[in-house]
Amino acid sequence: MEVRQYCYFWLASEAVTAGRITELLGLEPDRIAVMGSRRTSPRVVPAAHRWEISCRTHGRIDEQVSTVLARIAPAADRVRALVDGGDVDAGLMMVRWFDDPDGVYGAMGWWLTREQIQLLARMGATVESDEYAGDFTAHSPR
């Protein structure tokens, strides 16, 4: 089965801008989104400011997680301070597209190490995993 996989670490807030998050973390994001930059009515899109770092290399999702978490680890205490402030949420997102014609053949499983789980907990971050079937390019906004 051909699979396309990617992951990213995100912070989101309705009150704190991505620019301010960059300043507070001392890390440059790979991608940002400005709340309401696409539209404000009938609902705000994006619904929050977003700050993301991602892994752009192909490979197993758990290998990509290692790359992303190594990048955010130096700012772990600053991430936690933002999360504990109550205006910022944080998380690790893992996405897999099955049966994508541009994907690569790969193993189906993934895991997080004890150290990765401890780091995510230290930051107050959630773990999310989305899985889809079909052509990635036909559905992905990226």
N, CA, C and O atoms as CSV, one atom per row, in Angstrom:
chain,resi,resn,atom,element,x,y,z
A,1,MET,N,N,0.844,-1.172,0.000
A,1,MET,CA,C,0.000,0.000,0.000
A,1,MET,C,C,0.894,1.242,0.000
A,1,MET,O,O,1.874,1.314,0.742
A,2,GLU,N,N,0.546,2.208,-0.834
A,2,GLU,CA,C,1.298,3.457,-0.893
A,2,GLU,C,C,0.731,4.440,0.140
A,2,GLU,O,O,-0.479,4.643,0.232
A,3,VAL,N,N,1.637,5.039,0.908
A,3,VAL,CA,C,1.237,5.923,1.992
A,3,VAL,C,C,2.029,7.222,1.910
A,3,VAL,O,O,3.244,7.200,1.719
A,4,ARG,N,N,1.348,8.345,2.051
A,4,ARG,CA,C,2.003,9.645,2.198
A,4,ARG,C,C,1.795,10.066,3.648
A,4,ARG,O,O,0.679,10.022,4.164
A,5,GLN,N,N,2.881,10.474,4.296
A,5,GLN,CA,C,2.817,10.804,5.714
A,5,GLN,C,C,3.499,12.137,5.973
A,5,GLN,O,O,4.484,12.472,5.316
A,6,TYR,N,N,2.983,12.890,6.922
A,6,TYR,CA,C,3.687,14.087,7.382
A,6,TYR,C,C,3.250,14.397,8.800
A,6,TYR,O,O,2.204,13.938,9.258
A,7,CYS,N,N,4.058,15.175,9.482
A,7,CYS,CA,C,3.691,15.576,10.832
A,7,CYS,C,C,4.175,16.992,11.098
A,7,CYS,O,O,5.071,17.506,10.429
A,8,TYR,N,N,3.549,17.608,12.103
A,8,TYR,CA,C,3.970,18.941,12.521
A,8,TYR,C,C,3.581,19.167,13.972
A,8,TYR,O,O,2.666,18.534,14.499
A,9,PHE,N,N,4.304,20.089,14.603
A,9,PHE,CA,C,3.984,20.533,15.955
A,9,PHE,C,C,3.362,21.902,15.817
A,9,PHE,O,O,3.894,22.759,15.111
A,10,TRP,N,N,2.240,22.120,16.482
A,10,TRP,CA,C,1.503,23.366,16.314
A,10,TRP,C,C,1.196,24.023,17.644
A,10,TRP,O,O,1.091,23.373,18.683
A,11,LEU,N,N,1.057,25.342,17.571
A,11,LEU,CA,C,0.496,26.131,18.660
A,11,LEU,C,C,-0.602,26.966,18.043
A,11,LEU,O,O,-0.448,27.464,16.928
A,12,ALA,N,N,-1.713,27.129,18.751
A,12,ALA,CA,C,-2.846,27.889,18.233
A,12,ALA,C,C,-3.427,28.756,19.342
A,12,ALA,O,O,-3.443,28.372,20.511
A,13,SER,N,N,-3.910,29.949,18.944
A,13,SER,CA,C,-4.475,30.862,19.921
A,13,SER,C,C,-5.400,31.857,19.244
A,13,SER,O,O,-5.154,32.281,18.115
A,14,GLU,N,N,-6.445,32.220,19.927
A,14,GLU,CA,C,-7.305,33.307,19.460
A,14,GLU,C,C,-6.787,34.646,19.973
A,14,GLU,O,O,-7.212,35.696,19.491
A,15,ALA,N,N,-5.874,34.625,20.946
A,15,ALA,CA,C,-5.401,35.860,21.574
A,15,ALA,C,C,-3.948,36.196,21.269
A,15,ALA,O,O,-3.590,37.372,21.223
A,16,VAL,N,N,-3.103,35.190,21.059
A,16,VAL,CA,C,-1.673,35.401,20.862
A,16,VAL,C,C,-1.340,35.142,19.392
A,16,VAL,O,O,-1.621,34.063,18.872
A,17,THR,N,N,-0.744,36.128,18.727
A,17,THR,CA,C,-0.429,35.982,17.308
A,17,THR,C,C,0.753,35.035,17.095
A,17,THR,O,O,1.530,34.775,18.014
A,18,ALA,N,N,0.872,34.533,15.887
A,18,ALA,CA,C,2.002,33.672,15.537
A,18,ALA,C,C,3.315,34.434,15.675
A,18,ALA,O,O,4.329,33.864,16.078
A,19,GLY,N,N,3.295,35.718,15.343
A,19,GLY,CA,C,4.495,36.539,15.504
A,19,GLY,C,C,4.932,36.623,16.954
A,19,GLY,O,O,6.122,36.539,17.254
A,20,ARG,N,N,3.979,36.787,17.848
A,20,ARG,CA,C,4.299,36.854,19.279
A,20,ARG,C,C,4.780,35.499,19.783
A,20,ARG,O,O,5.687,35.436,20.613
A,21,ILE,N,N,4.187,34.422,19.294
A,21,ILE,CA,C,4.642,33.081,19.672
A,21,ILE,C,C,6.089,32.890,19.235
A,21,ILE,O,O,6.895,32.341,19.987
A,22,THR,N,N,6.425,33.335,18.033
A,22,THR,CA,C,7.803,33.244,17.542
A,22,THR,C,C,8.748,33.974,18.485
A,22,THR,O,O,9.798,33.445,18.849
A,23,GLU,N,N,8.380,35.182,18.877
A,23,GLU,CA,C,9.208,35.960,19.808
A,23,GLU,C,C,9.394,35.239,21.134
A,23,GLU,O,O,10.509,35.162,21.651
A,24,LEU,N,N,8.317,34.716,21.680
A,24,LEU,CA,C,8.369,34.082,22.994
A,24,LEU,C,C,9.129,32.760,22.983
A,24,LEU,O,O,9.794,32.416,23.961
A,25,LEU,N,N,9.032,32.017,21.879
A,25,LEU,CA,C,9.723,30.731,21.791
A,25,LEU,C,C,11.171,30.877,21.344
A,25,LEU,O,O,12.017,30.050,21.686
A,26,GLY,N,N,11.458,31.927,20.579
A,26,GLY,CA,C,12.802,32.075,20.024
A,26,GLY,C,C,13.075,31.087,18.911
A,26,GLY,O,O,14.230,30.759,18.639
A,27,LEU,N,N,12.013,30.604,18.257
A,27,LEU,CA,C,12.118,29.656,17.136
A,27,LEU,C,C,11.309,30.168,15.961
A,27,LEU,O,O,10.199,30.670,16.136
A,28,GLU,N,N,11.859,30.044,14.771
A,28,GLU,CA,C,11.130,30.417,13.562
A,28,GLU,C,C,10.225,29.270,13.124
A,28,GLU,O,O,10.669,28.123,13.069
A,29,PRO,N,N,8.974,29.562,12.815
A,29,PRO,CA,C,8.059,28.514,12.343
A,29,PRO,C,C,8.283,28.208,10.865
A,29,PRO,O,O,8.895,28.993,10.140
A,30,ASP,N,N,7.782,27.067,10.439
A,30,ASP,CA,C,7.767,26.723,9.018
A,30,ASP,C,C,6.514,27.265,8.348
A,30,ASP,O,O,6.484,27.490,7.139
A,31,ARG,N,N,5.481,27.470,9.156
A,31,ARG,CA,C,4.202,27.928,8.608
A,31,ARG,C,C,3.441,28.654,9.706
A,31,ARG,O,O,3.475,28.261,10.872
A,32,ILE,N,N,2.750,29.727,9.308
A,32,ILE,CA,C,1.863,30.418,10.240
A,32,ILE,C,C,0.527,30.647,9.551
A,32,ILE,O,O,0.423,30.583,8.326
A,33,ALA,N,N,-0.479,30.912,10.350
A,33,ALA,CA,C,-1.787,31.319,9.840
A,33,ALA,C,C,-2.279,32.452,10.732
A,33,ALA,O,O,-2.081,32.434,11.947
A,34,VAL,N,N,-2.917,33.428,10.115
A,34,VAL,CA,C,-3.462,34.568,10.839
A,34,VAL,C,C,-4.966,34.380,10.986
A,34,VAL,O,O,-5.670,34.152,10.001
A,35,MET,N,N,-5.452,34.474,12.212
A,35,MET,CA,C,-6.868,34.299,12.485
A,35,MET,C,C,-7.686,35.282,11.638
A,35,MET,O,O,-7.413,36.482,11.620
A,36,GLY,N,N,-8.689,34.748,10.940
A,36,GLY,CA,C,-9.583,35.584,10.138
A,36,GLY,C,C,-9.008,36.086,8.832
A,36,GLY,O,O,-9.626,36.923,8.173
A,37,SER,N,N,-7.830,35.595,8.434
A,37,SER,CA,C,-7.207,36.115,7.213
A,37,SER,C,C,-7.904,35.653,5.932
A,37,SER,O,O,-7.759,36.296,4.892
A,38,ARG,N,N,-8.650,34.563,5.987
A,38,ARG,CA,C,-9.376,34.100,4.798
A,38,ARG,C,C,-10.790,34.641,4.747
A,38,ARG,O,O,-11.304,34.977,3.680
A,39,ARG,N,N,-11.420,34.722,5.924
A,39,ARG,CA,C,-12.744,35.331,5.991
A,39,ARG,C,C,-13.149,35.526,7.443
A,39,ARG,O,O,-12.624,34.880,8.349
A,40,THR,N,N,-14.096,36.434,7.637
A,40,THR,CA,C,-14.590,36.708,8.990
A,40,THR,C,C,-16.081,36.432,9.134
A,40,THR,O,O,-16.605,36.417,10.248
A,41,SER,N,N,-16.767,36.212,8.012
A,41,SER,CA,C,-18.199,35.971,8.081
A,41,SER,C,C,-18.567,34.896,7.067
A,41,SER,O,O,-18.013,34.916,5.968
A,42,PRO,N,N,-19.430,33.995,7.352
A,42,PRO,CA,C,-20.254,33.889,8.550
A,42,PRO,C,C,-19.481,33.373,9.767
A,42,PRO,O,O,-19.973,33.469,10.892
A,43,ARG,N,N,-18.287,32.831,9.558
A,43,ARG,CA,C,-17.442,32.450,10.688
A,43,ARG,C,C,-15.992,32.776,10.345
A,43,ARG,O,O,-15.627,32.863,9.173
A,44,VAL,N,N,-15.193,32.951,11.349
A,44,VAL,CA,C,-13.782,33.324,11.185
A,44,VAL,C,C,-12.981,32.125,10.681
A,44,VAL,O,O,-13.062,31.037,11.250
A,45,VAL,N,N,-12.206,32.328,9.610
A,45,VAL,CA,C,-11.354,31.283,9.035
A,45,VAL,C,C,-10.003,31.904,8.693
A,45,VAL,O,O,-9.965,32.893,7.960
A,46,PRO,N,N,-8.913,31.373,9.187
A,46,PRO,CA,C,-8.789,30.371,10.233
A,46,PRO,C,C,-9.383,30.865,11.552
A,46,PRO,O,O,-9.445,32.066,11.817
A,47,ALA,N,N,-9.810,29.920,12.356
A,47,ALA,CA,C,-10.477,30.231,13.621
A,47,ALA,C,C,-9.511,30.712,14.694
A,47,ALA,O,O,-9.937,31.249,15.717
A,48,ALA,N,N,-8.209,30.523,14.467
A,48,ALA,CA,C,-7.195,30.929,15.444
A,48,ALA,C,C,-5.894,31.240,14.720
A,48,ALA,O,O,-5.687,30.821,13.581
A,49,HIS,N,N,-5.027,31.972,15.389
A,49,HIS,CA,C,-3.650,32.142,14.911
A,49,HIS,C,C,-2.958,30.790,15.094
A,49,HIS,O,O,-3.172,30.104,16.093
A,50,ARG,N,N,-2.116,30.412,14.106
A,50,ARG,CA,C,-1.401,29.129,14.196
A,50,ARG,C,C,0.076,29.336,13.918
A,50,ARG,O,O,0.471,30.169,13.102
A,51,TRP,N,N,0.868,28.559,14.614
A,51,TRP,CA,C,2.327,28.542,14.483
A,51,TRP,C,C,2.712,27.076,14.363
A,51,TRP,O,O,2.310,26.265,15.198
A,52,GLU,N,N,3.500,26.712,13.320
A,52,GLU,CA,C,3.819,25.297,13.100
A,52,GLU,C,C,5.268,25.089,12.704
A,52,GLU,O,O,5.852,25.896,11.980
A,53,ILE,N,N,5.838,23.999,13.185
A,53,ILE,CA,C,7.085,23.482,12.635
A,53,ILE,C,C,6.782,22.083,12.130
A,53,ILE,O,O,5.994,21.353,12.731
A,54,SER,N,N,7.418,21.711,11.012
A,54,SER,CA,C,7.063,20.453,10.372
A,54,SER,C,C,8.298,19.711,9.891
A,54,SER,O,O,9.407,20.245,9.876
A,55,CYS,N,N,8.075,18.475,9.503
A,55,CYS,CA,C,9.113,17.652,8.890
A,55,CYS,C,C,8.771,17.535,7.414
A,55,CYS,O,O,7.688,17.067,7.061
A,56,ARG,N,N,9.671,17.949,6.567
A,56,ARG,CA,C,9.423,17.937,5.123
A,56,ARG,C,C,10.037,16.735,4.416
A,56,ARG,O,O,9.940,16.625,3.194
A,57,THR,N,N,10.667,15.834,5.164
A,57,THR,CA,C,11.272,14.668,4.525
A,57,THR,C,C,10.306,13.501,4.560
A,57,THR,O,O,9.485,13.382,5.470
A,58,HIS,N,N,10.414,12.641,3.558
A,58,HIS,CA,C,9.586,11.446,3.523
A,58,HIS,C,C,10.167,10.414,4.474
A,58,HIS,O,O,11.357,10.437,4.787
A,59,GLY,N,N,9.332,9.534,4.915
A,59,GLY,CA,C,9.769,8.470,5.801
A,59,GLY,C,C,8.650,8.073,6.732
A,59,GLY,O,O,7.534,8.586,6.654
A,60,ARG,N,N,8.968,7.159,7.605
A,60,ARG,CA,C,7.981,6.697,8.584
A,60,ARG,C,C,7.535,7.870,9.437
A,60,ARG,O,O,8.322,8.773,9.721
A,61,ILE,N,N,6.283,7.859,9.842
A,61,ILE,CA,C,5.736,8.964,10.632
A,61,ILE,C,C,6.454,9.078,11.971
A,61,ILE,O,O,6.663,10.190,12.456
A,62,ASP,N,N,6.837,7.955,12.584
A,62,ASP,CA,C,7.538,8.037,13.860
A,62,ASP,C,C,8.931,8.639,13.701
A,62,ASP,O,O,9.427,9.279,14.628
A,63,GLU,N,N,9.577,8.448,12.544
A,63,GLU,CA,C,10.860,9.096,12.272
A,63,GLU,C,C,10.674,10.599,12.096
A,63,GLU,O,O,11.499,11.387,12.558
A,64,GLN,N,N,9.596,10.996,11.433
A,64,GLN,CA,C,9.303,12.415,11.269
A,64,GLN,C,C,9.018,13.069,12.624
A,64,GLN,O,O,9.439,14.198,12.873
A,65,VAL,N,N,8.306,12.360,13.489
A,65,VAL,CA,C,8.029,12.868,14.829
A,65,VAL,C,C,9.343,13.165,15.555
A,65,VAL,O,O,9.469,14.196,16.216
A,66,SER,N,N,10.312,12.272,15.432
A,66,SER,CA,C,11.607,12.489,16.081
A,66,SER,C,C,12.252,13.778,15.602
A,66,SER,O,O,12.818,14.524,16.401
A,67,THR,N,N,12.172,14.045,14.305
A,67,THR,CA,C,12.745,15.268,13.740
A,67,THR,C,C,12.040,16.505,14.280
A,67,THR,O,O,12.692,17.461,14.700
A,68,VAL,N,N,10.725,16.489,14.269
A,68,VAL,CA,C,9.942,17.645,14.733
A,68,VAL,C,C,10.166,17.890,16.223
A,68,VAL,O,O,10.382,19.029,16.636
A,69,LEU,N,N,10.116,16.839,17.027
A,69,LEU,CA,C,10.278,17.017,18.467
A,69,LEU,C,C,11.691,17.462,18.830
A,69,LEU,O,O,11.875,18.188,19.807
A,70,ALA,N,N,12.688,17.039,18.061
A,70,ALA,CA,C,14.050,17.519,18.307
A,70,ALA,C,C,14.135,19.029,18.078
A,70,ALA,O,O,14.896,19.717,18.759
A,71,ARG,N,N,13.370,19.539,17.136
A,71,ARG,CA,C,13.371,20.985,16.863
A,71,ARG,C,C,12.672,21.780,17.956
A,71,ARG,O,O,13.131,22.869,18.301
A,72,ILE,N,N,11.584,21.274,18.509
A,72,ILE,CA,C,10.817,22.022,19.505
A,72,ILE,C,C,11.360,21.818,20.922
A,72,ILE,O,O,11.107,22.644,21.799
A,73,ALA,N,N,12.096,20.739,21.158
A,73,ALA,CA,C,12.565,20.405,22.511
A,73,ALA,C,C,13.297,21.551,23.220
A,73,ALA,O,O,13.064,21.752,24.412
A,74,PRO,N,N,14.163,22.307,22.552
A,74,PRO,CA,C,14.848,23.389,23.269
A,74,PRO,C,C,13.896,24.457,23.822
A,74,PRO,O,O,14.261,25.185,24.745
A,75,ALA,N,N,12.708,24.555,23.281
A,75,ALA,CA,C,11.733,25.555,23.724
A,75,ALA,C,C,10.623,24.938,24.570
A,75,ALA,O,O,9.595,25.580,24.786
A,76,ALA,N,N,10.804,23.719,25.049
A,76,ALA,CA,C,9.736,22.998,25.753
A,76,ALA,C,C,9.183,23.778,26.938
A,76,ALA,O,O,7.966,23.847,27.111
A,77,ASP,N,N,10.037,24.359,27.747
A,77,ASP,CA,C,9.550,25.092,28.915
A,77,ASP,C,C,8.799,26.356,28.509
A,77,ASP,O,O,7.844,26.749,29.180
A,78,ARG,N,N,9.219,27.000,27.415
A,78,ARG,CA,C,8.523,28.194,26.924
A,78,ARG,C,C,7.163,27.820,26.325
A,78,ARG,O,O,6.197,28.570,26.458
A,79,VAL,N,N,7.092,26.655,25.664
A,79,VAL,CA,C,5.798,26.169,25.165
A,79,VAL,C,C,4.866,25.953,26.348
A,79,VAL,O,O,3.714,26.384,26.317
A,80,ARG,N,N,5.356,25.291,27.386
A,80,ARG,CA,C,4.518,25.013,28.557
A,80,ARG,C,C,4.030,26.305,29.209
A,80,ARG,O,O,2.883,26.382,29.650
A,81,ALA,N,N,4.892,27.317,29.272
A,81,ALA,CA,C,4.493,28.596,29.857
A,81,ALA,C,C,3.346,29.214,29.057
A,81,ALA,O,O,2.416,29.776,29.636
A,82,LEU,N,N,3.410,29.112,27.733
A,82,LEU,CA,C,2.319,29.627,26.900
A,82,LEU,C,C,1.028,28.841,27.136
A,82,LEU,O,O,-0.043,29.427,27.290
A,83,VAL,N,N,1.136,27.522,27.164
A,83,VAL,CA,C,-0.037,26.674,27.383
A,83,VAL,C,C,-0.632,26.941,28.770
A,83,VAL,O,O,-1.848,27.061,28.917
A,84,ASP,N,N,0.220,27.030,29.766
A,84,ASP,CA,C,-0.261,27.274,31.130
A,84,ASP,C,C,-0.889,28.658,31.283
A,84,ASP,O,O,-1.697,28.877,32.185
A,85,GLY,N,N,-0.517,29.600,30.396
A,85,GLY,CA,C,-1.121,30.927,30.419
A,85,GLY,C,C,-2.594,30.908,30.056
A,85,GLY,O,O,-3.320,31.861,30.337
A,86,GLY,N,N,-3.038,29.820,29.429
A,86,GLY,CA,C,-4.454,29.641,29.132
A,86,GLY,C,C,-4.929,30.130,27.782
A,86,GLY,O,O,-6.055,29.825,27.388
A,87,ASP,N,N,-4.113,30.879,27.057
A,87,ASP,CA,C,-4.537,31.412,25.760
A,87,ASP,C,C,-3.992,30.634,24.569
A,87,ASP,O,O,-4.343,30.935,23.428
A,88,VAL,N,N,-3.140,29.639,24.810
A,88,VAL,CA,C,-2.472,28.911,23.732
A,88,VAL,C,C,-2.658,27.416,23.943
A,88,VAL,O,O,-2.513,26.911,25.057
A,89,ASP,N,N,-2.978,26.718,22.869
A,89,ASP,CA,C,-3.014,25.257,22.859
A,89,ASP,C,C,-1.845,24.769,22.020
A,89,ASP,O,O,-1.381,25.480,21.129
A,90,ALA,N,N,-1.365,23.560,22.295
A,90,ALA,CA,C,-0.235,22.995,21.556
A,90,ALA,C,C,-0.509,21.530,21.270
A,90,ALA,O,O,-1.242,20.865,22.002
A,91,GLY,N,N,0.091,21.037,20.192
A,91,GLY,CA,C,-0.100,19.633,19.875
A,91,GLY,C,C,0.815,19.138,18.780
A,91,GLY,O,O,1.421,19.913,18.040
A,92,LEU,N,N,0.896,17.845,18.702
A,92,LEU,CA,C,1.615,17.145,17.645
A,92,LEU,C,C,0.574,16.512,16.737
A,92,LEU,O,O,-0.271,15.748,17.203
A,93,MET,N,N,0.625,16.820,15.449
A,93,MET,CA,C,-0.309,16.256,14.473
A,93,MET,C,C,0.449,15.315,13.548
A,93,MET,O,O,1.494,15.667,13.001
A,94,MET,N,N,-0.096,14.109,13.381
A,94,MET,CA,C,0.452,13.130,12.450
A,94,MET,C,C,-0.634,12.799,11.433
A,94,MET,O,O,-1.762,12.480,11.808
A,95,VAL,N,N,-0.299,12.874,10.154
A,95,VAL,CA,C,-1.281,12.653,9.096
A,95,VAL,C,C,-0.755,11.579,8.158
A,95,VAL,O,O,0.411,11.590,7.765
A,96,ARG,N,N,-1.638,10.654,7.808
A,96,ARG,CA,C,-1.286,9.614,6.837
A,96,ARG,C,C,-2.399,9.500,5.808
A,96,ARG,O,O,-3.582,9.455,6.143
A,97,TRP,N,N,-1.985,9.455,4.539
A,97,TRP,CA,C,-2.907,9.250,3.408
A,97,TRP,C,C,-2.596,7.884,2.818
A,97,TRP,O,O,-1.493,7.653,2.322
A,98,PHE,N,N,-3.571,6.975,2.872
A,98,PHE,CA,C,-3.400,5.630,2.327
A,98,PHE,C,C,-3.866,5.598,0.875
A,98,PHE,O,O,-4.768,6.337,0.482
A,99,ASP,N,N,-3.240,4.736,0.094
A,99,ASP,CA,C,-3.567,4.557,-1.320
A,99,ASP,C,C,-3.358,5.824,-2.136
A,99,ASP,O,O,-4.056,6.046,-3.126
A,100,ASP,N,N,-2.396,6.662,-1.729
A,100,ASP,CA,C,-2.052,7.856,-2.503
A,100,ASP,C,C,-1.084,7.448,-3.612
A,100,ASP,O,O,-0.045,6.855,-3.322
A,101,PRO,N,N,-1.397,7.750,-4.875
A,101,PRO,CA,C,-0.529,7.313,-5.965
A,101,PRO,C,C,0.879,7.901,-5.898
A,101,PRO,O,O,1.805,7.330,-6.473
A,102,ASP,N,N,1.058,9.022,-5.213
A,102,ASP,CA,C,2.394,9.609,-5.071
A,102,ASP,C,C,3.064,9.220,-3.761
A,102,ASP,O,O,4.160,9.693,-3.460
A,103,GLY,N,N,2.417,8.367,-2.983
A,103,GLY,CA,C,2.981,7.933,-1.708
A,103,GLY,C,C,4.082,6.909,-1.926
A,103,GLY,O,O,4.396,6.545,-3.059
A,104,VAL,N,N,4.653,6.458,-0.842
A,104,VAL,CA,C,5.685,5.430,-0.895
A,104,VAL,C,C,5.167,4.208,-0.144
A,104,VAL,O,O,4.294,4.309,0.718
A,105,TYR,N,N,5.729,3.050,-0.494
A,105,TYR,CA,C,5.349,1.841,0.230
A,105,TYR,C,C,5.983,1.908,1.604
A,105,TYR,O,O,7.156,2.256,1.741
A,106,GLY,N,N,5.217,1.579,2.604
A,106,GLY,CA,C,5.788,1.671,3.934
A,106,GLY,C,C,5.033,0.848,4.944
A,106,GLY,O,O,3.937,0.346,4.698
A,107,ALA,N,N,5.668,0.731,6.097
A,107,ALA,CA,C,5.056,0.006,7.200
A,107,ALA,C,C,3.854,0.786,7.708
A,107,ALA,O,O,3.819,2.012,7.609
A,108,MET,N,N,2.894,0.096,8.237
A,108,MET,CA,C,1.647,0.720,8.629
A,108,MET,C,C,1.648,1.232,10.072
A,108,MET,O,O,0.863,2.122,10.401
A,109,GLY,N,N,2.487,0.705,10.918
A,109,GLY,CA,C,2.454,1.087,12.315
A,109,GLY,C,C,3.306,2.306,12.626
A,109,GLY,O,O,4.139,2.724,11.822
A,110,TRP,N,N,3.083,2.865,13.799
A,110,TRP,CA,C,3.910,3.946,14.314
A,110,TRP,C,C,3.870,3.906,15.831
A,110,TRP,O,O,2.987,3.280,16.418
A,111,TRP,N,N,4.814,4.566,16.458
A,111,TRP,CA,C,4.863,4.610,17.911
A,111,TRP,C,C,5.580,5.866,18.356
A,111,TRP,O,O,6.300,6.508,17.590
A,112,LEU,N,N,5.361,6.197,19.622
A,112,LEU,CA,C,6.093,7.273,20.276
A,112,LEU,C,C,6.915,6.637,21.390
A,112,LEU,O,O,6.453,5.721,22.071
A,113,THR,N,N,8.133,7.131,21.566
A,113,THR,CA,C,8.968,6.601,22.640
A,113,THR,C,C,8.530,7.194,23.981
A,113,THR,O,O,7.801,8.185,24.033
A,114,ARG,N,N,8.979,6.584,25.026
A,114,ARG,CA,C,8.694,7.087,26.378
A,114,ARG,C,C,9.181,8.537,26.510
A,114,ARG,O,O,8.487,9.378,27.080
A,115,GLU,N,N,10.364,8.819,25.984
A,115,GLU,CA,C,10.924,10.170,26.067
A,115,GLU,C,C,10.092,11.178,25.276
A,115,GLU,O,O,9.922,12.317,25.710
A,116,GLN,N,N,9.578,10.766,24.126
A,116,GLN,CA,C,8.732,11.659,23.332
A,116,GLN,C,C,7.424,11.954,24.059
A,116,GLN,O,O,6.961,13.094,24.070
A,117,ILE,N,N,6.837,10.941,24.659
A,117,ILE,CA,C,5.595,11.130,25.419
A,117,ILE,C,C,5.853,12.058,26.601
A,117,ILE,O,O,5.038,12.934,26.890
A,118,GLN,N,N,6.967,11.874,27.281
A,118,GLN,CA,C,7.311,12.747,28.409
A,118,GLN,C,C,7.497,14.192,27.955
A,118,GLN,O,O,7.057,15.116,28.639
A,119,LEU,N,N,8.147,14.398,26.806
A,119,LEU,CA,C,8.347,15.747,26.274
A,119,LEU,C,C,7.007,16.391,25.930
A,119,LEU,O,O,6.772,17.552,26.266
A,120,LEU,N,N,6.138,15.652,25.270
A,120,LEU,CA,C,4.822,16.186,24.924
A,120,LEU,C,C,4.027,16.537,26.184
A,120,LEU,O,O,3.371,17.577,26.235
A,121,ALA,N,N,4.084,15.684,27.185
A,121,ALA,CA,C,3.396,15.965,28.445
A,121,ALA,C,C,4.009,17.184,29.130
A,121,ALA,O,O,3.288,18.018,29.678
A,122,ARG,N,N,5.321,17.288,29.102
A,122,ARG,CA,C,6.010,18.448,29.705
A,122,ARG,C,C,5.561,19.753,29.071
A,122,ARG,O,O,5.484,20.779,29.746
A,123,MET,N,N,5.264,19.720,27.771
A,123,MET,CA,C,4.811,20.916,27.061
A,123,MET,C,C,3.308,21.137,27.190
A,123,MET,O,O,2.805,22.187,26.787
A,124,GLY,N,N,2.580,20.167,27.746
A,124,GLY,CA,C,1.128,20.275,27.824
A,124,GLY,C,C,0.469,20.114,26.473
A,124,GLY,O,O,-0.593,20.684,26.223
A,125,ALA,N,N,1.098,19.336,25.593
A,125,ALA,CA,C,0.643,19.179,24.211
A,125,ALA,C,C,-0.249,17.958,24.040
A,125,ALA,O,O,-0.096,16.954,24.737
A,126,THR,N,N,-1.176,18.061,23.104
A,126,THR,CA,C,-2.005,16.933,22.719
A,126,THR,C,C,-1.310,16.145,21.609
A,126,THR,O,O,-0.342,16.617,21.012
A,127,VAL,N,N,-1.808,14.958,21.344
A,127,VAL,CA,C,-1.345,14.143,20.225
A,127,VAL,C,C,-2.552,13.852,19.360
A,127,VAL,O,O,-3.571,13.358,19.843
A,128,GLU,N,N,-2.434,14.163,18.066
A,128,GLU,CA,C,-3.527,13.943,17.122
A,128,GLU,C,C,-3.021,13.108,15.961
A,128,GLU,O,O,-1.855,13.200,15.578
A,129,SER,N,N,-3.903,12.293,15.404
A,129,SER,CA,C,-3.560,11.490,14.246
A,129,SER,C,C,-4.754,11.451,13.302
A,129,SER,O,O,-5.843,11.017,13.679
A,130,ASP,N,N,-4.540,11.904,12.081
A,130,ASP,CA,C,-5.569,11.830,11.047
A,130,ASP,C,C,-5.128,10.813,10.002
A,130,ASP,O,O,-3.949,10.739,9.655
A,131,GLU,N,N,-6.080,10.032,9.505
A,131,GLU,CA,C,-5.790,9.063,8.456
A,131,GLU,C,C,-6.873,9.166,7.398
A,131,GLU,O,O,-8.064,9.209,7.705
A,132,TYR,N,N,-6.438,9.206,6.144
A,132,TYR,CA,C,-7.343,9.376,5.018
A,132,TYR,C,C,-7.030,8.330,3.960
A,132,TYR,O,O,-5.957,7.728,3.966
A,133,ALA,N,N,-7.972,8.119,3.057
A,133,ALA,CA,C,-7.759,7.228,1.924
A,133,ALA,C,C,-7.901,8.030,0.643
A,133,ALA,O,O,-8.718,8.948,0.559
A,134,GLY,N,N,-7.103,7.679,-0.348
A,134,GLY,CA,C,-7.232,8.313,-1.645
A,134,GLY,C,C,-6.071,9.234,-1.982
A,134,GLY,O,O,-5.036,9.237,-1.315
A,135,ASP,N,N,-6.273,10.008,-3.028
A,135,ASP,CA,C,-5.247,10.876,-3.581
A,135,ASP,C,C,-5.049,12.101,-2.696
A,135,ASP,O,O,-5.968,12.902,-2.524
A,136,PHE,N,N,-3.865,12.244,-2.141
A,136,PHE,CA,C,-3.496,13.350,-1.270
A,136,PHE,C,C,-3.671,14.697,-1.961
A,136,PHE,O,O,-4.214,15.630,-1.369
A,137,THR,N,N,-3.219,14.806,-3.195
A,137,THR,CA,C,-3.249,16.095,-3.898
A,137,THR,C,C,-4.671,16.564,-4.197
A,137,THR,O,O,-4.901,17.762,-4.360
A,138,ALA,N,N,-5.605,15.657,-4.271
A,138,ALA,CA,C,-6.989,16.044,-4.567
A,138,ALA,C,C,-7.688,16.641,-3.349
A,138,ALA,O,O,-8.718,17.300,-3.492
A,139,HIS,N,N,-7.138,16.418,-2.145
A,139,HIS,CA,C,-7.842,16.847,-0.934
A,139,HIS,C,C,-7.039,17.759,-0.030
A,139,HIS,O,O,-7.625,18.456,0.798
A,140,SER,N,N,-5.733,17.784,-0.153
A,140,SER,CA,C,-4.903,18.503,0.799
A,140,SER,C,C,-4.799,19.989,0.483
A,140,SER,O,O,-4.630,20.371,-0.675
A,141,PRO,N,N,-4.900,20.834,1.522
A,141,PRO,CA,C,-4.736,22.270,1.315
A,141,PRO,C,C,-3.275,22.665,1.214
A,141,PRO,O,O,-2.985,23.816,0.888
A,142,ARG,N,N,-2.348,21.765,1.477
A,142,ARG,CA,C,-0.918,22.110,1.502
A,142,ARG,C,C,-0.320,22.119,0.126
A,142,ARG,O,O,0.871,22.389,-0.028
